Amino acid sequence: MKTFFRGSGFVGALLVALSAAPAQAQSLYRAYLSSTGSDAQDCSYASPCRTFAVAINQTRPKGTIVCRDTIADNAIVGISKSLTIACPGSSIASIVVHPAAADVVVLSGLIINPGVVAGPALNINTAGTVIVDKAHIGSGIQTGINLNPTGPAKLIVNDSVIAGNGNGDAAGAGILVKPQPGGSAQVAIERVNVSGNLFGIAFDGSGSTGGINATIADSVLASNKQDGVVATTSSGHAPIGVMVRATRSANNAYGIRSIGPNVTVRVEGSTVTGNGTGLAASGGGALLSLGGNAVQANGAKGAFTGSLALE
């Protein structure tokens, strides 16, 4: 099957971008940005900064960054501490999150649009918890949200649109979860529209022996060139469990796929329609119905490998 993601020198570009940010003390629990601000200022409410990189440097761990108006920042920034960015409608090119296991990063209301930047829009590595709320993530050359942790990681995505990510037939997904050696992932996706990407949501356990446990609920996975949702692993690597509930997978090449040993995808109350192939399982993957599903009007219907009763 096609590649989800390829490296691109993105980390090197990030280090160059961050090296240009002024070195300032992490002095504020609440920092402010404004389109008329200046990075020579202290990021207080009365003297807001202009760019995210400077505001992040000025904010203490567990602090909050607030945008006083709509910011457009064509930069790559890094976050390595607990932090909340609450900036509805403001845009940034891309974000790399590399927190410690106990850190929580909240990204609320952002437009993350890398354009020609050769890397993911939101790249999450190491460990920790990342919460993405009311975001628009799109037009990425490769992947919209790339979760590739080296430790235990949690990703929560709510009320967001992830669209237009992927590089032709080569690489990329709306959301890619692929733990690295030593990594594991717990993922909750709810009320999210993942559309018009190369892959929609992809879970790949081939790089780790840690598990992936994921829930997709009340979401739309539509018009992705490959899969609406796919879970795949190889022998001896990470087990994957995915629950798809009250979700529509429509007009993709594959609606829902389960590939490889130790992969179990459970589906309840969902609609799978207009896909080239609605349901597919191979290589020992399990694709189980919990009932209430509508699998109709696909080029090939496919089939669940079994069913389970609700408890």
C-alpha positions as CSV (number, residue, x, y, z in Angstrom):
1,M,0.0,0.0,0.0
2,K,1.0,3.6,-0.4
3,T,3.4,5.4,2.0
4,F,1.8,7.6,4.6
5,F,4.7,9.9,5.4
6,R,8.3,10.6,4.3
7,G,11.0,12.6,6.1
8,S,11.9,15.9,4.5
9,G,14.5,17.9,6.5
10,F,11.6,19.5,8.4
11,V,13.4,19.3,11.7
12,G,16.3,21.1,10.3
13,A,14.1,23.9,9.0
14,L,12.5,24.1,12.4
15,L,15.8,24.6,14.1
16,V,16.7,27.4,11.7
17,A,13.4,29.1,12.3
18,L,13.6,28.8,16.1
19,S,17.2,30.1,16.2
20,A,16.0,33.4,14.8
21,A,13.6,33.9,17.7
22,P,14.9,36.2,20.4
23,A,16.0,34.6,23.7
24,Q,13.6,35.9,26.3
25,A,12.8,34.8,29.8
26,Q,9.8,32.6,30.4
27,S,8.1,35.2,32.6
28,L,4.4,35.3,31.8
29,Y,1.5,33.0,32.8
30,R,-0.5,34.8,30.1
31,A,1.1,36.3,27.0
32,Y,-0.6,38.3,24.3
33,L,-0.2,38.6,20.6
34,S,-1.5,41.3,18.3
35,S,-1.3,42.0,14.6
36,T,0.0,45.5,15.5
37,G,2.3,44.2,18.2
38,S,6.1,44.1,18.3
39,D,8.5,41.3,19.2
40,A,10.6,44.0,21.0
41,Q,7.8,44.2,23.5
42,D,7.2,42.0,26.6
43,C,4.0,40.2,25.4
44,S,1.9,41.7,28.2
45,Y,-1.7,42.9,27.4
46,A,-0.5,46.5,27.1
47,S,2.5,45.6,25.0
48,P,1.7,42.5,22.9
49,C,4.1,40.6,20.8
50,R,3.7,40.0,17.1
51,T,4.8,36.3,16.5
52,F,4.1,33.0,18.1
53,A,7.7,32.0,18.6
54,V,8.4,35.0,20.8
55,A,5.2,34.6,22.8
56,I,6.0,30.9,23.4
57,N,9.5,31.9,24.6
58,Q,7.9,34.4,27.0
59,T,5.3,32.1,28.4
60,R,5.9,30.0,31.5
61,P,5.1,26.2,31.5
62,K,1.3,25.8,31.9
63,G,0.8,29.3,30.7
64,T,-1.6,30.6,28.0
65,I,-1.1,32.6,24.8
66,V,-4.1,34.8,23.7
67,C,-4.5,36.6,20.4
68,R,-6.0,40.1,20.8
69,D,-7.0,40.0,17.1
70,T,-6.4,37.8,14.1
71,I,-2.7,36.9,13.6
72,A,-1.1,35.7,10.4
73,D,2.3,34.1,11.2
74,N,4.0,32.3,8.3
75,A,6.5,30.5,10.6
76,I,7.4,27.1,11.9
77,V,7.3,27.0,15.7
78,G,8.2,24.5,18.4
79,I,6.5,23.7,21.7
80,S,8.3,21.7,24.4
81,K,6.3,22.5,27.5
82,S,2.7,22.5,28.8
83,L,1.0,25.4,27.0
84,T,-2.4,26.6,25.8
85,I,-2.7,28.7,22.6
86,A,-6.1,30.2,22.3
87,C,-6.2,32.1,19.1
88,P,-9.5,31.6,17.1
89,G,-9.0,32.4,13.4
90,S,-5.3,33.1,13.6
91,S,-3.0,31.2,11.3
92,I,0.5,29.7,11.4
93,A,2.5,27.7,8.9
94,S,3.3,24.6,11.1
95,I,3.9,23.5,14.7
96,V,6.3,20.9,16.1
97,V,5.2,19.6,19.5
98,H,7.8,17.7,21.6
99,P,6.6,17.6,25.2
100,A,7.5,15.6,28.1
101,A,5.2,12.7,29.2
102,A,3.5,14.8,31.8
103,D,2.9,17.9,29.6
104,V,-0.4,19.0,28.1
105,V,-0.5,21.2,25.0
106,V,-3.8,22.7,24.0
107,L,-4.2,24.3,20.5
108,S,-7.6,26.1,20.1
109,G,-9.0,27.8,17.1
110,L,-5.9,27.9,15.0
111,I,-5.6,27.7,11.2
112,I,-2.5,25.6,10.5
113,N,-1.6,25.8,6.9
114,P,1.9,24.9,5.9
115,G,1.5,25.6,2.2
116,V,4.9,24.9,0.6
117,V,6.6,24.0,3.8
118,A,7.9,20.4,3.3
119,G,6.6,18.7,6.4
120,P,3.5,18.1,8.5
121,A,1.2,20.9,9.5
122,L,1.2,19.6,13.1
123,N,4.1,17.2,14.0
124,I,3.8,15.6,17.4
125,N,6.7,13.5,18.7
126,T,8.2,12.4,22.1
127,A,5.2,11.9,24.5
128,G,2.6,13.9,26.4
129,T,-0.9,15.0,25.6
130,V,-2.0,17.2,22.7
131,I,-5.5,18.6,22.4
132,V,-6.6,20.2,19.1
133,D,-9.9,22.0,19.3
134,K,-11.8,24.0,16.6
135,A,-8.8,24.0,14.3
136,H,-8.5,24.0,10.5
137,I,-5.5,22.1,9.3
138,G,-5.0,21.9,5.6
139,S,-3.0,22.3,2.3
140,G,-0.1,20.3,3.7
141,I,2.4,18.8,1.3
142,Q,2.4,15.7,3.4
143,T,0.4,15.1,6.6
144,G,-2.0,17.3,8.5
145,I,-1.5,15.9,12.0
146,N,1.4,13.5,12.3
147,L,1.6,11.7,15.7
148,N,4.9,9.8,15.8
149,P,5.8,9.5,19.5
150,T,8.7,7.9,21.1
151,G,6.9,7.5,24.4
152,P,3.3,7.2,25.6
153,A,1.3,9.9,23.8
154,K,-2.4,11.1,23.8
155,L,-4.0,13.0,21.0
156,I,-7.5,14.5,21.2
157,V,-9.0,16.2,18.2
158,N,-12.5,17.9,18.5
159,D,-14.7,20.0,16.2
160,S,-12.0,20.5,13.5
161,V,-11.5,20.4,9.8
162,I,-8.5,18.5,8.3
163,A,-8.5,18.8,4.6
164,G,-6.3,18.9,1.5
165,N,-3.2,17.1,2.9
166,G,-1.0,14.7,1.0
167,N,1.5,14.7,-1.8
168,G,-0.2,13.3,-4.9
169,D,0.0,9.5,-4.8
170,A,3.2,9.4,-2.8
171,A,2.7,10.3,0.9
172,G,0.5,12.0,3.4
173,A,-2.7,11.8,5.4
174,G,-5.2,14.0,7.2
175,I,-4.2,12.3,10.5
176,L,-1.4,9.8,10.7
177,V,-0.7,7.9,14.0
178,K,2.6,6.0,13.7
179,P,4.5,5.5,17.0
180,Q,8.2,5.1,16.8
181,P,10.2,2.5,18.8
182,G,9.2,2.9,22.4
183,G,6.1,4.8,21.5
184,S,2.4,4.2,22.0
185,A,-0.7,6.2,21.3
186,Q,-4.2,6.8,22.7
187,V,-6.4,8.8,20.3
188,A,-9.8,10.3,20.5
189,I,-11.3,12.0,17.4
190,E,-14.8,13.5,17.7
191,R,-16.9,15.8,15.4
192,V,-14.0,16.1,12.9
193,N,-14.2,16.5,9.1
194,V,-11.3,14.7,7.4
195,S,-11.8,15.2,3.7
196,G,-9.9,15.6,0.5
197,N,-6.6,14.2,1.7
198,L,-4.5,11.4,0.2
199,F,-5.3,9.1,3.2
200,G,-8.0,10.2,5.7
201,I,-7.1,8.8,9.1
202,A,-4.3,6.2,9.1
203,F,-3.0,4.1,12.0
204,D,0.3,2.4,11.4
205,G,1.9,0.1,14.0
206,S,4.8,-1.1,12.0
207,G,7.4,1.1,13.7
208,S,6.7,0.2,17.3
209,T,5.7,-2.6,19.6
210,G,3.6,-0.2,21.7
211,G,-0.1,-0.2,21.2
212,I,-2.5,2.1,19.4
213,N,-6.0,2.6,20.9
214,A,-8.3,5.0,19.1
215,T,-11.9,6.2,18.9
216,I,-13.4,8.0,16.0
217,A,-16.9,9.4,16.7
218,D,-19.5,11.6,15.1
219,S,-17.1,12.5,12.3
220,V,-17.0,12.7,8.4
221,L,-14.3,11.0,6.4
222,A,-15.0,12.0,2.8
223,S,-13.4,12.2,-0.6
224,N,-10.0,11.0,0.5
225,K,-8.0,9.6,-2.4
226,Q,-7.2,6.3,-0.6
227,D,-8.9,5.3,2.7
228,G,-11.4,7.0,4.9
229,V,-9.8,5.1,7.8
230,V,-7.2,2.4,7.6
231,A,-5.3,0.5,10.4
232,T,-2.3,-1.6,9.6
233,T,0.5,-3.3,11.4
234,S,3.0,-6.1,10.8
235,S,3.8,-9.3,12.6
236,G,5.5,-8.6,16.0
237,H,4.7,-4.9,16.0
238,A,2.1,-2.7,17.7
239,P,-1.4,-4.1,18.2
240,I,-4.1,-1.6,17.1
241,G,-7.7,-1.2,18.3
242,V,-9.9,1.3,16.6
243,M,-13.6,2.1,17.4
244,V,-15.6,3.9,14.7
245,R,-18.9,5.1,16.0
246,A,-21.7,7.3,14.4
247,T,-19.3,8.3,11.6
248,R,-19.7,8.6,7.8
249,S,-17.0,7.3,5.5
250,A,-18.0,8.4,2.0
251,N,-16.6,8.7,-1.5
252,N,-13.1,7.4,-0.7
253,A,-11.2,4.6,-2.5
254,Y,-11.8,2.5,0.6
255,G,-14.3,3.3,3.3
256,I,-12.7,1.3,6.2
257,R,-9.8,-1.1,6.1
258,S,-8.2,-3.4,8.6
259,I,-4.8,-4.8,7.6
260,G,-2.5,-7.2,9.5
261,P,-2.3,-9.4,12.6
262,N,-3.4,-7.8,15.9
263,V,-5.5,-5.2,14.2
264,T,-9.1,-4.9,15.3
265,V,-11.5,-2.3,13.9
266,R,-15.0,-2.1,15.5
267,V,-17.8,-0.2,13.8
268,E,-21.1,0.9,15.3
269,G,-23.9,3.0,13.9
270,S,-21.9,4.3,11.0
271,T,-22.5,4.9,7.3
272,V,-20.1,3.6,4.6
273,T,-21.3,4.7,1.2
274,G,-20.1,5.8,-2.2
275,N,-16.6,4.3,-1.8
276,G,-14.7,2.3,-4.4
277,T,-14.7,-0.5,-1.8
278,G,-16.8,-0.1,1.4
279,L,-15.2,-2.6,3.8
280,A,-11.9,-4.5,3.5
281,A,-9.8,-6.7,5.8
282,S,-6.6,-8.6,4.9
283,G,-3.5,-10.1,6.5
284,G,-5.4,-11.3,9.6
285,G,-7.0,-8.0,10.4
286,A,-10.4,-8.0,12.1
287,L,-13.2,-5.7,11.0
288,L,-16.2,-6.2,13.4
289,S,-19.7,-4.8,13.3
290,L,-21.4,-3.8,16.6
291,G,-24.6,-3.2,14.7
292,G,-26.6,-0.3,13.2
293,N,-24.3,0.2,10.3
294,A,-25.4,1.2,6.7
295,V,-23.0,-0.1,4.1
296,Q,-24.6,0.8,0.8
297,A,-24.0,2.1,-2.7
298,N,-20.3,1.3,-2.8
299,G,-18.5,0.1,-5.9
300,A,-17.8,-3.1,-4.0
301,K,-19.5,-3.6,-0.7
302,G,-16.9,-5.8,1.0
303,A,-17.8,-7.4,4.3
304,F,-17.2,-7.4,8.0
305,T,-15.1,-10.3,9.3
306,G,-17.5,-10.8,12.2
307,S,-19.9,-9.2,14.6
308,L,-20.1,-8.4,18.3
309,A,-23.0,-7.7,20.6
310,L,-23.2,-4.5,22.5
311,E,-22.9,-4.9,26.3
